[in-house]
Amino acid sequence: MYSYGLLETGCYYLVQENADSDITLIKVTAETDHCMYVFRYNDELTTVWKRKGDSLHDIIECLSDEAVEAWQKQYNSSEDAYYEEDDE
């Protein structure tokens, strides 16, 4: 078992919180003495505070800068698909 305390601020990770849960992309954006502020990227962005001791079933990988850049292009282009422009 792993914990959120092993993750580094500013990095993107593919993680699995439980053995039967989906793989999730997260980014740790802030850290206090006892907690981590985490962005979760699913269909929509959610944020959550996690205790450093909270368990993770698996830290699959820390994404490289190139992998993050490729993912951001896809994620941002799919967000734009939901907004229609006015033809006024």
C-alpha positions in Angstrom: 0.0 0.0 0.0 1.1 3.5 -0.8 0.0 6.9 0.7 -0.6 10.4 -0.6 2.5 11.5 1.4 4.7 9.8 -1.2 3.5 12.1 -4.0 5.4 15.3 -5.0 3.7 18.7 -5.4 3.4 19.8 -9.0 3.5 16.3 -10.5 0.8 14.4 -12.4 0.2 10.8 -11.4 -1.9 7.9 -12.5 -3.2 6.2 -9.4 -5.7 3.6 -8.2 -7.2 4.4 -4.8 -8.7 1.0 -4.3 -8.0 -2.4 -5.8 -11.3 -2.4 -7.7 -11.4 1.4 -8.6 -10.7 3.0 -12.0 -7.3 4.5 -12.8 -7.4 8.3 -12.1 -5.1 11.1 -13.2 -4.3 13.4 -10.3 -2.1 16.4 -9.7 -0.9 17.4 -6.3 -1.0 21.2 -6.2 -0.3 22.1 -2.6 1.0 20.5 0.6 0.7 21.4 4.3 2.3 19.6 7.2 -0.5 17.0 7.2 -2.4 17.2 4.0 -2.2 17.4 0.2 -4.5 19.4 -2.1 -5.2 17.2 -5.1 -6.8 17.9 -8.5 -8.6 14.9 -10.0 -9.2 14.8 -13.7 -12.2 12.7 -14.7 -15.1 13.9 -16.9 -14.7 17.1 -15.0 -12.1 18.5 -12.7 -12.6 18.0 -9.0 -10.5 19.1 -6.1 -10.0 17.5 -2.7 -7.8 17.6 0.4 -6.3 14.3 1.4 -4.3 13.4 4.5 -0.7 12.4 3.7 -1.4 9.1 5.5 -4.5 8.3 3.4 -3.9 5.1 1.4 -3.5 4.5 -2.3 -3.8 1.0 -3.6 -1.2 1.8 -6.4 0.8 4.7 -7.7 1.0 3.5 -11.3 3.3 6.2 -12.6 4.4 9.7 -12.5 3.8 11.2 -15.9 6.7 12.7 -17.9 6.4 16.3 -19.1 5.8 15.0 -22.7 3.0 12.7 -21.5 1.4 15.6 -19.6 1.6 17.9 -22.7 0.0 15.2 -24.9 -2.8 14.6 -22.4 -3.4 18.4 -21.9 -3.9 18.8 -25.7 -6.6 16.1 -25.7 -8.2 17.1 -22.4 -8.4 20.8 -23.4 -9.7 20.1 -26.9 -12.5 17.8 -25.5 -13.5 20.6 -23.1 -14.0 23.0 -26.0 -16.3 20.5 -27.8 -19.0 21.2 -25.2 -19.2 24.9 -25.9 -21.0 26.2 -29.0 -20.3 29.6 -30.4 -23.1 32.1 -31.0 -23.7 33.0 -34.6 -25.0 36.5 -33.8 
